[in-house]
Amino acid sequence: MVVDQMSDAELDRLFQAFADATRRDIVARVTAGEYSVSGLAALYAMSFAAVQKHVAVLERASLVTKEKRGREQIVRGNHEGLQKARRLLDEYEVIWRQRADRIADILAEG
């Protein structure tokens, strides 16, 4: 299970990364195509430094990768990290469905 393979610190980084609307938007954008950090900063009503911090949070959660290309830092979605997040949520859904099924069985026996 992915849940068992991830440390508490990794889980915290993943959910903290997804907890912010700007970071979720950045993930959506960079999975569709790569952006420079300055290109991303032009899209949001916040400072370049603030966007850099959001990208750093996403990078620590393995949801994006950043590569220096000339004078720019290019951000792109990290397919492996996104797959790991998807598998984690799929496992939580299975757990939830099993619990719901058990409750339904108990109620049916009632």
N, C-alpha and C positions, 0 to 999 in steps of 0.2 A: 504494500500500500504506500502511496506517496505520502500520506499523513505520517506514517511511521518513519519514512526516509528523511523527512525534513525536521530540522531542529526547531525548538521554540523560537530561536532568534530568526531563522529563515522564514517561519510562518509570520512572525511579527513584521518583518520587512515587507513581505508580500502584501499582507492586509493593510499595512500603513500606506504602501504605495497606491493601492486601489481606493483608499479611503478619501482621496482628494479628487475633486472634479477636474481640475486642471491636469493632474497626472493621468487620469483616465483618458482625457482628450488627447494628450500627447501620445499615449500608447496607441490610440486609434489612428492618429495621423501617421506615426512612424511605422506602423505595420502596413499601411497602404503605400508608403514610399519614404525614402530617407529624407531627412531635413538637417540643415545645419542648425546649431544652437541659436545663432543669430536669426535664422529664418523662423524658427519657432518663437523666439522672443518678439518678433514683429507681429505675431498673431494674437498676443495677449496684452491686456492692459496692466502690465507689471514690468518691473525692471529686468534687464538682461540677467543680472545676478540672481533674481528670484527664479527665472526660468532655468538657469544653470542648476540651482538647488533642487528644483523639481526633477530635472534630468538625472542628477546624482542619486536621488532617492530611488528612481526607477532603475538605474544602473545597479545599485546595491541589491535591489530585489530581483535582479537578473531578467527584468522585463524588457530592457533595451540594452543596446551596446553603443559605445561611443568610440569613434576613431578619428584621430587627428589627420586631416588632409590639407596640407598646405597651412594656411593660417586659420582654417576653420575646423570645428569639431563637428563631425557628421554623426547623427543619431539615427539608429534604425531599430526596428523591433527585433527582439531576440526570440526566434521561433521556439527554441528549446525551453526557454523560461516560460513562455506563454503556454506551451503544451503541458508543462509541469503544473502550472496554475489551473489549467482546465481539468487535468486528471484529479487534482486535489478537490476541486469543486464537484466533480463527478462522484468521487468517493463519499463526500458529505451528502450528496443527494441520495446515494444508495442507502447510507445509514438512516437518513430521514425516512425514506420509503419503507425500509424494513420496520422501523418503529411505528409508522402509520399503519402498516399491514397488521402488526401485532395488536395494536389498539382496536382495529376493525374486527380482528378475530375474537378478542375478549368481549367486545360489545355484541358480536353475533352469538357467542355462547350464552351471554347474560340472561 
